[in-house]
């Protein structure tokens, strides 16, 4: 049973972790690697534990636990272990000012200090351990706050983490809204939160009181745009997988489909075929289909379905006792501006399919400039749209890359072409939202960047004081002005060679005047 951490312990926990950080132990690269290896061991040695707890929380099938929870977390730890020396190395800086040409210039990559990691319930292992390994790799200490809505997995993490990681540097706290509110009153050096926009705003407001930087990984309405030249069955397979994975409870899931009107009916039929092939004719009996997390979410989703202006053409069944909502496809909307399914992120197994006449109309729809009055614009920024087209690489490059037509006219955290959210799965690519879908990036090298401070360091020479004095120290003269300009302001090439030569000669003449004592 998950036990809440008493709020009166929070100040002591924070103080102890700060003292541990100040000890300097986490600066050691070998210590960081050792802790990262322990994370890998924790995940590797307790696979069966997490398969069981995640099934208890979400009825998530084994392959999804391995592929979306355990696997990515282990891979990220492994990557950071193997690349830590490179990532931690100071970064040399090529100077721009001639006055600093002889000096040593570099960036240190310093740990921030105490990190608060708050995860969401829909991926209760991945969304703890992916940011945690970044915090460990960078030499930070951390408080980990698992999601209380996935209590079995949170309890397992609470029990296992102190067995593998040094508790002087990494602690787990648990609680609901009152405990989280109290926790946010403490001062942290960075807060990393994955969840919904409402809580994200609460966290941002709490962090502002301490000027604490935040990373917010939130949700959004992610569309799929399907062009008529696509292989409709391939697209349907990928869209159905991306919508109904984890019972639709994925922040980067396809939230709705915009499909060319010429292929609307065959595409819907292809979606039905794909979904049936995944989960059978009775998905409630499928071992590969997850469940809604809790009753409040179930009620929200079934209310959307009950009030839709569209027509359910597939699925629609539900069972409150089992927290089951069938994979559902809805089309034929009669009042899109007021359609409940289009007012906020759905975050469930319901897929609206909407016909469009061309890509221009699709982009207008995505940007909410034609089909929804300004007063009814959805809160969410697009998180990661998908674009499906069978266009050849050459013409695709012309349409999407060279002309940047689709990318120039949408605003999102990331984009996948001809699949769904695979850029988020590829850990070599940074992942994060933009606008109301979040701020900050992580995964791979970006995880190292988000938890470090690039500290600019310049090492000056104590020699050449006469030149330094001529530029920096009063009393000033025309010579000091001309030398300052020469060493700190570039003459642009568009002014011509003559201007550049004259500019340089003025500065050199001033230097000679100083050297030979002329004022």
Buried (B, 14 or more C-beta within 10 A) or exposed (E): EBEEBEBEEBEEBBEBBBEBBEEEBBEEBEBBBBBBBBBBBBBEEBBEBBBBBBBBBBBBBBEBBBEBBBBBBBBBBBBBBEBBEEBBEEEEBEEEEEBBEEEEBBBEBBBBBBBBBBBBBBBBBBBBBBBBBBBBBBBBBBBBBBBBBBBBBBBBBBEBBEEBBBBBBBBBBBBEEEBBEBBBEBBBBBBBBBBBBEBBEBBBEBBEEBEBBBBBBBBBBBBBBBBBEBEBBBBBBBBBBBBBBBBBBBBBBBBBBBBBEEBBEBBBBBBBBBBBEBBBEEBBEBEBBBBBBEEEBBEBBBEBBEEBBBEBBBBBEBEEEEBBBBBBBBBBBEEBEBBBBBBBBBBBBBBBBBBBEEBEBBBBBBBBEEBBEEEBEBBBBBBBBBBBBBBEEEEBEEBBEEEEBBBEBBBBBBBBBBBBBBBBBEBEBBBBBBBBBBBBBBBBBBBBBBBBBEEEEEEEEEEEEEBBEBBEEEEEBEBBBBBBBBBEEEBEEEEEEEEBEEBEEBBEBBBEBBEEEEE
